[in-house]
Amino acid sequence: MARIVVVTSGKGGVGKTTTSAAIAMGLAKKGHKTAVIDFDVGLRNLDLIMGCERRVVYDFVNVINGEANLNQALIRDKNCNQLYILPASQTRDKDALNLEGVGKVLEELSKDFKYIVCDSPAGIEKGAYLAMYYADDAFVVTNPEVSSVRDSDRMLGILASKSRRAELNMEPIKEYLLLSRYDPERVESGEMLSLEDVQEILSLHLLGVIPESKAVLNASNAGIPVVLDEKSDAGQAYADVVARYLGEKRPLRFIDGKKGFFRKLFGG
Amino acid sequence: MNQSSILDFRSGTFFAPVLVLYSNNMEMISQRLQDKIASAPGFFSNSPVLFDLSELNKNDIKVDVEALISLLRKLSLFPVGIRGGDASQEKRALELSVPLDSGRSRGDAILLEIQKQDDTASEFQTVVREAVRTPAMMITQPVRSGQRVYAASDLVILAQVSAGAEIMAEGNIHVYNTLRGRALAGVQGDIEARLFCLDLQAELISIAGIYKTSEDLKEVSRKKPVQVYLRDQALIIEELG
């Protein structure tokens, strides 16, 4: 049986798709057969981040409607043969998805894959609901600012009350916090919430802190998940996240400002 | 003495046992009631009681309201309301100074049932069930933004209550963690209800409809356990311990 992971946030623009691509690639690189699904029907992005936009023929909606089978729609990643992408439809809207259809697709994927990563759209409407409904684990991507934290909190409430696990009274979804676009210097100057502030409000198991990084934009433009950029801070941070998710213990990195050392030195 | 200090109306609630009848046999009812009273004389003597005829009327069993009321009074119970009666029963009750209750029960505090006649049994089978006070609602998971919790009793929350969440109880509210959302105790008007929490950072707190918003809570010391209660129509916030 596959483990179904939803990457969600409530708020838009916090790095859900970047995270989905990075952790799916990270899991696949570790040898686990992984599928990543774009639930953002109508605003398809995952294919761009994964660099497979020119190979999309059939999509998630086609599979749900029975117009194509899964093998026709799944795109094998060019960097890692353990990773497959199921793209969203760009010409439809979220109503093209339905609970039963999504359930069937996930069930079929479960036979063959170890991990299924669901890239949720922003918001708390149907698309986000369907993305999280069948999940076993949730990566809640949050930026260190108040509106993102509140939206994440809202999403956590939905995970706890509206998911399949909640409805069937099963063990609840495991929730993990992923703090992204973290800028230690701006935290120090009080412009951003600190890791401690966010943890105090959300009280979640922290899986990692992704620093604000130019590498993320470069990776998106190149269509290569940032985790493959092993020299970059964001790439290393995502590699840590994947390792921690798989049970390794790694110390937190990228939470102190570069200036920290000099400040200490000069007492500034 | 000025006019306003003579009297005022305050919303309040009180508990009374609800006597649900399933039989119209006065002798049997009398016997069972006497047994019950004998088992807890302190509780039942001079106690108000509300009687509920809906089960009888549902099954078209006629009951003599006058006889029932005089029986209750004879047993030193005070009938304070009739529930589930038809028009003529209600009229009769009113003539005997027993008011009508529309049946908006708040989780009947104490329930007394006298079991209906078993059709197959030759004798009346009577079972009296006594329910205890509605137990407190217990929540162990965080109450997240956008979630609402309503308890028709006391409400005990062991996890945090996030900003944007709303918790309401007809009784007391206990939050053994940080309270950031809105908390409303005594929502049906119980002015004795209290609110307890370990760290008060609430957006709004209210007891029996009297409220304060976070604007008014700025001076409250954080990270300290507090209780909130009503005194002379004002919310008092007091550090515990």
Chai-1 contact restraints between the chains, C-beta under 6 A:
chainA,res_idxA,chainB,res_idxB,connection_type,confidence,min_distance_angstrom,max_distance_angstrom,comment,restraint_id
A,R150,B,S145,contact,1.0,0.0,6.0,A-B,restraint_1
A,D153,B,R144,contact,1.0,0.0,6.0,A-B,restraint_2
A,D153,B,S145,contact,1.0,0.0,6.0,A-B,restraint_3
A,D153,B,S162,contact,1.0,0.0,6.0,A-B,restraint_4
A,R154,B,S145,contact,1.0,0.0,6.0,A-B,restraint_5
A,R154,B,G146,contact,1.0,0.0,6.0,A-B,restraint_6
A,L156,B,R144,contact,1.0,0.0,6.0,A-B,restraint_7
A,G157,B,R144,contact,1.0,0.0,6.0,A-B,restraint_8
A,G157,B,G146,contact,1.0,0.0,6.0,A-B,restraint_9
A,G157,B,Q147,contact,1.0,0.0,6.0,A-B,restraint_10
A,A160,B,Q141,contact,1.0,0.0,6.0,A-B,restraint_11
